Amino acid sequence: MDNREIVQENNQVIVSENLQQFPIIAVVPFNATLGVADAEANKIMRAFFIKLRNTKVFSLVDGIIVERTLREQNFQYDDCSNSTKAVELGEALNADWIICGQIEKREGNTNVTVSFYNTKTSQFNGFTDVCLTNISKVDEQMDSIVDKFFEAIKNSGRFIARLDGSKQAQIYQIKDTIHPWRMVFYDKGLISDGWRYLEVVPVEKEFEFIEWGPKKRRIRDTSYSIGSGKKNTELIVNRFDSLRERCTAAQVCATLDFDGFNDWFLPSAEELDLMYKNLKQNGLGGFSKQLYWSSTESDMEHAWAQSFNDGLYNFHYKTSPYRVRAIRMF
C-alpha cells in the first residue's frame, strides 16, 4: 500500500510522503439490547464492516483479532466511553480509531447508534444515529454511518483520499469541467461505495420533451436521497423494459453513451436539486428555465420534477414531457 497521504491545509491539497498509512480501524462488536435478535445484530454489524472495507481507504483489524483482544483485556461495551481503556485497546490492536455501536428497538424500528473514538487524541470525534425501517435493506442504510465517519476523519485534521498506485488521486472542485465539458456538481468528500463525485453531461446531451413513464405503472422503492439516482434508474428501467416501454426519462439516460462512459442515470430528487443550486443558480451548465425530471416516483400517476426557473419541485403526471439531464458518479 502506498504510504503517501493527502492532507488538506488552508484549503490546499498537499501530498506528503510517509506521514502515515491509511487509518487503522477496529470495530468493536455492536451491543444489542433486549428485543434485538442475534441474527439481526450480526447482519447489521456485517453490513457496516463490509461498507467500511469496500471504501478501500481504511485498514480494518480482523474481527477475530478484535474479539480475542477484547476477551484478553476484559473490555466491555461500556468501556468505549472510558478514554483510558479505549486508548489501551487501540494500542493493543495498533488501531487509530475505535468504532463502537449499540442496537436497540424503538417503536417497532431498529435503531443503531455508532460512536467514533480517536485513539491518537483520546477523544470521541463524533457519532451517528440511524433508524433502520427495513432490516432487509440494511446494506443501503449503512451509507449514512460511513459518510459520518468520513466527516469525523476530516474534522480530525487529516483528509484521506484513495490513491491509484503511486499517483495522487485527482481532486475536483464543484463546478470543475472535465473534458469535454462534463461538469462536477457534488463532492461528498471521500470515496465510498466506489464513488466520490457526481457529474452531469453538457447541455448538448440534454433530452427534451421526455415522459417519465406511463400512468398506473408503479415502480416503488425509489428514493429521494443523494447517491440513490443510479439504483432508482435501474429499478425504473427494469420495470419499463419488462413492459416493453421505450424512451422514458430513465431509459434514455441509461442508454446514453458519451465520452467513453455508459453508466449515466436519471438523478434522484435531491441530486437534481444539487444541480440546480450548484450549477443553475451560478449560471453554469446551460440549463433552461423549464422543468426537469428526477428518478424519484411519487405515486401511481406522478413523479417528482423540479423547475429550474425558481427551484420549486413538485410531483407531476408521469406522461408530462419535460427535460432530462443525465448524470453519473465516479
URLINJO-V124507 format. One record per run of one state. SS is the DSSP state (@ for helix, = for strand, . for the rest). FROM is the first residue (numbers start at 0). LEN is the number of residues. If there is no record, write none. Layout:
BEGIN
ss;from;len
SS;FROM;LEN
SS;FROM;LEN
END
This chain:
BEGIN
ss;from;len
.;0;4
=;4;5
.;9;2
=;11;5
.;16;7
=;23;4
.;27;3
=;30;2
.;32;5
@;37;18
.;55;3
=;58;2
.;60;2
@;62;10
.;72;4
@;76;5
.;81;1
@;82;11
.;93;3
=;96;10
.;106;2
=;108;10
.;118;4
=;122;10
.;132;2
@;134;7
.;141;1
@;142;13
.;155;8
=;163;1
.;164;2
=;166;1
.;167;9
=;176;2
.;178;3
=;181;11
.;192;2
=;194;6
.;200;2
@;202;3
.;205;1
=;206;4
.;210;18
@;228;14
.;242;6
@;248;6
.;254;3
=;257;1
.;258;2
=;260;1
.;261;3
=;264;2
.;266;2
@;268;10
.;278;1
@;279;3
.;282;8
=;290;7
.;297;4
=;301;6
.;307;5
=;312;5
.;317;4
=;321;3
.;324;1
=;325;4
.;329;1
END
